[in-house]
Amino acid sequence: MTLPAPGDRPRARIITACELFGRDRVVAWCEALLSGSARDDDPAWPDISWLGGTIGWPTAWRRVWGARGLLHIGPAAHPEIVLDALSDDAWRVREMALKVITAHGIDDSRGAVEACTSDPNERVRYQAWRALGHPDPGTASR
């Protein structure tokens, strides 16, 4: 099995994974990770190191790695998976999902992004304001 070169940055790894396995397959894998339906050691998918991950880390990290993959190769085939991640228990998952939403212009007709502007985590709130197009999220009224 081909593995990424040691020291490659996540973006480079993910782009190479798309070249090797096909973009649609990598997008589906990232969505499965983000939704929690794929494990980090799932033999049906490429090695998690292609997303910069490591087998055996806490389960929230596989969801973060899935979102990070979508950030670099998106847009998602199923945007609702990214929007659903805004209610994840792990703040890093919510933060990364907001980055995906901003980067790929995912429409949020249900107001999940706006709800994140009052998230208990400052980094999530910052990304929510960015996703909403606030010119300077640091000065947005809370």
C-alpha positions as CSV (number, residue, x, y, z in Angstrom):
1,M,0.0,0.0,0.0
2,T,1.2,3.5,-0.9
3,L,1.6,5.8,2.1
4,P,2.3,9.6,2.2
5,A,5.8,10.9,2.4
6,P,6.9,11.7,6.0
7,G,6.8,15.4,6.7
8,D,4.3,16.2,3.9
9,R,1.8,18.9,4.9
10,P,-1.9,17.8,5.2
11,R,-2.9,19.7,2.0
12,A,-0.1,18.0,-0.1
13,R,-1.1,14.6,1.4
14,I,-4.7,15.1,0.6
15,I,-4.1,16.3,-3.0
16,T,-1.8,13.2,-3.6
17,A,-4.5,11.0,-2.1
18,C,-7.0,12.4,-4.7
19,E,-4.5,11.6,-7.5
20,L,-4.1,8.0,-6.2
21,F,-7.6,7.1,-5.1
22,G,-9.8,9.6,-7.0
23,R,-11.3,12.8,-5.7
24,D,-14.8,11.5,-5.4
25,R,-13.6,8.6,-3.3
26,V,-11.6,10.9,-1.0
27,V,-14.5,13.3,-0.6
28,A,-16.8,10.3,0.3
29,W,-14.2,9.1,2.8
30,C,-13.9,12.6,4.4
31,E,-17.6,12.8,4.7
32,A,-17.8,9.4,6.3
33,L,-15.1,10.4,8.8
34,L,-16.8,13.7,9.5
35,S,-20.2,12.1,10.0
36,G,-18.7,9.4,12.3
37,S,-19.6,6.5,10.0
38,A,-16.0,5.6,9.3
39,R,-13.3,4.6,11.7
40,D,-9.6,5.7,11.5
41,D,-8.6,2.1,10.9
42,D,-11.4,1.2,8.5
43,P,-10.0,-1.1,5.8
44,A,-12.6,0.1,3.3
45,W,-10.8,3.4,3.1
46,P,-7.2,4.6,2.5
47,D,-4.8,4.9,5.4
48,I,-5.7,7.7,7.8
49,S,-2.2,9.1,7.4
50,W,-3.3,10.5,4.0
51,L,-5.3,13.0,6.0
52,G,-2.5,13.6,8.5
53,G,-4.2,11.4,11.1
54,T,-3.0,8.5,13.3
55,I,-4.9,5.4,14.3
56,G,-6.0,5.3,17.9
57,W,-6.5,8.9,18.6
58,P,-9.7,10.1,20.3
59,T,-12.7,9.7,18.0
60,A,-13.2,13.5,17.6
61,W,-9.9,13.7,15.7
62,R,-11.1,11.5,12.8
63,R,-14.0,13.9,12.4
64,V,-11.5,16.8,12.4
65,W,-9.4,15.0,9.8
66,G,-12.4,14.4,7.6
67,A,-13.4,18.1,7.7
68,R,-9.8,19.2,7.0
69,G,-9.8,16.9,4.0
70,L,-12.9,18.6,2.7
71,L,-11.4,22.0,3.4
72,H,-8.5,21.2,1.0
73,I,-10.4,19.3,-1.7
74,G,-14.1,20.4,-1.2
75,P,-16.7,21.2,-1.8
76,A,-18.5,18.4,0.0
77,A,-20.8,16.2,-2.1
78,H,-23.3,16.2,0.8
79,P,-23.1,19.7,2.4
80,E,-25.6,18.6,5.1
81,I,-22.8,16.5,6.7
82,V,-20.7,19.6,7.1
83,L,-23.7,21.6,8.5
84,D,-24.6,18.7,10.9
85,A,-21.0,18.9,12.2
86,L,-21.7,22.4,13.6
87,S,-23.5,20.6,16.5
88,D,-20.6,18.2,17.3
89,D,-19.6,17.9,20.9
90,A,-16.0,18.7,20.0
91,W,-15.2,22.3,19.4
92,R,-12.4,21.5,16.9
93,V,-14.9,19.7,14.7
94,R,-17.2,22.7,14.8
95,E,-14.4,25.1,14.1
96,M,-13.1,23.0,11.1
97,A,-16.6,22.6,9.7
98,L,-17.0,26.4,9.8
99,K,-13.8,26.7,7.8
100,V,-15.1,24.3,5.2
101,I,-18.3,26.3,5.0
102,T,-16.4,29.5,4.5
103,A,-14.0,28.1,2.0
104,H,-16.6,26.5,-0.2
105,G,-19.6,28.8,0.3
106,I,-21.9,26.2,1.7
107,D,-25.4,27.6,2.0
108,D,-26.9,27.4,5.5
109,S,-30.7,27.9,5.2
110,R,-31.3,26.5,8.7
111,G,-29.2,29.1,10.6
112,A,-26.6,26.7,12.1
113,V,-23.7,29.0,11.4
114,E,-25.4,32.0,13.1
115,A,-26.1,29.8,16.1
116,C,-22.3,29.2,16.3
117,T,-21.7,32.9,16.9
118,S,-22.7,32.3,20.6
119,D,-20.6,29.1,20.9
120,P,-18.8,28.7,24.2
121,N,-15.5,28.4,22.4
122,E,-13.9,31.6,21.1
123,R,-12.3,30.0,18.0
124,V,-15.7,28.6,16.9
125,R,-17.3,32.0,17.4
126,Y,-14.5,33.6,15.3
127,Q,-15.0,31.1,12.5
128,A,-18.8,31.6,12.6
129,W,-18.4,35.3,12.2
130,R,-16.0,34.7,9.3
131,A,-18.5,32.3,7.6
132,L,-21.2,35.0,7.9
133,G,-18.9,37.4,6.1
134,H,-18.2,39.8,8.9
135,P,-15.3,41.9,7.8
136,D,-13.5,41.7,11.1
137,P,-14.7,38.9,13.3
138,G,-12.7,40.1,16.2
139,T,-14.9,43.2,16.5
140,A,-18.3,41.5,15.8
141,S,-20.9,42.2,18.5
142,R,-21.6,39.0,20.5
